[in-house]
Amino acid sequence: MVQRLINIKIAKAYRTTSNEALCTLTGVKPIVIQAEEWAKIFNIMRESSKNEKDKDVQVKYWINPANTVRITEYPKDEGIQIYTDGNKNDNFVGACIAIFIKGKLQH
């Protein structure tokens, strides 16, 4: 209810505008979805602290990706396409790669 009233003021919309439309217009995530995300993150962090899978490691002990990536060479006539993508928002950075050989997804 409070989020809806704030979104109405931000969007300068009518009172009859739906909450979903207001969230879309203002670019604000609905509070219910945000709360679910925070709960999931909290549970993940709580579980990882119990298992101690994620520990703080000094930078000098980080694994270098160049030492862990395998490079495989193929003949030129095999038709290899490689696509990469990356994005960044306020809190996270993501990257992805897709390798197709002869039109079939390999990695």
N, C-alpha and C positions, 0 to 999 in steps of 0.2 A: 504494500500500500504506500509506504513512504517513498520507495523507489519510483513508483508510478507518478506520484505528485511531483517529484523532482524532475522526472523526465518530461512531464507536461510543461513545466516552466522552461526547461532547456530548449525543447523543440518548439515552444510557443504554439502548442497544438490545442485542439478542443478537448474537453473532458471526456467526450465519447470515443476518442481514439483508443484502440486496444493497447494493452501493455506490450505485446509483442511488436507492434508497429512502432511504439515509442522507443523501445530498446533498439530497434533497427535504425530509426532516424537519428538517435543520439549516439549510437555506437557503444552503448553501455550493455554489458552482458547481464542478463537477468540474474537477480540475486540468488535464486534457487540453484541455477546452474553453477554459479561461482561458489556457493557453499558446498555443493557436491564435489567440485574439483578440489577445494581446500581439504575436505574430509578424506578424499582419496590420497592426496599428497601426505596428509598427516599419518594415515594408516601405513602408507609405504615407508615413510621415514621411521615410524615406530617399529615396524617389522625389521627394517634394515639395521636399526640400532641394536635390536635384540640379537640378531645373527652376526653383527659386526662385519657385514660384507663390504660396506663402504667405509673406508677409513681415510682419514686425512693423511696424504702422502706428500712429502716434499717434492717440489718440481723436479729436482735432479733425479728422482726415482720414477718419474712418469715413463710409461712405455712409449717409445718413438714409433709412430705408425709406419715409417719407412722400413723398420726392422721386422714388422709383422705382416706386411702386404706381400703377396706373391704376384709376380708379373709373369704372365704366360704369353709367349709370342706365337702367332698363327701365320700361315702363309697369306700373302696379300690377296689372293683370289677367294678367300673364305667369306668376305662381306661382313665385316664387323662394324657395328654401330655402338657408340658409347654415349650415354646421356647422363649429365650431372645436373643436380639442382641443389640449391641451398636457400635457406631463409633465416631471418632473424626477427624476433619481436622483442618486446621490452625485457622478457625474462629468459628466453630460451634461444638456442641456435640449433638448427637442424641441417643435415646434409644427406644426400642420397645419390646413388649411382645405379644405373641399369646398363647391362652389357648384353647385346643381342648378337648372336652368331647365326648367319643364314636365316635371319628373321625369327629365331627362337630365343626367348629370354634364357640366359645362362646364369647370370649373377645379379 
